[in-house]
C-alpha cells in the first residue's frame, strides 16, 4: 500500500455509487490498508465501528472537504 494514504481521514464521495446506499456509513473514517485484489481496494475503518473497502475514487479526503 501507498503508506502515504494510511491514516488519512475520508468520507464516501457524493459521486460514489455507494453514497446513497444505507449499508454504507455517512460518517468519517480512517484509511487502514489496501486489500490485495486486482482492483486495489482501500480498507476504511469507519467511526461508527464498521469496516469496508472501496476504490480510491469512491472516497474523498476530509482535508479536501475543509479546503485545507
Secondary structure, 3 states (H helix, E strand, C coil): CCCCCCCCEEEECCCCCCCCCCCCCCCCEEEEEECCCCCCCEEEEECCCCEEEECHHHEEEHHHHCCC
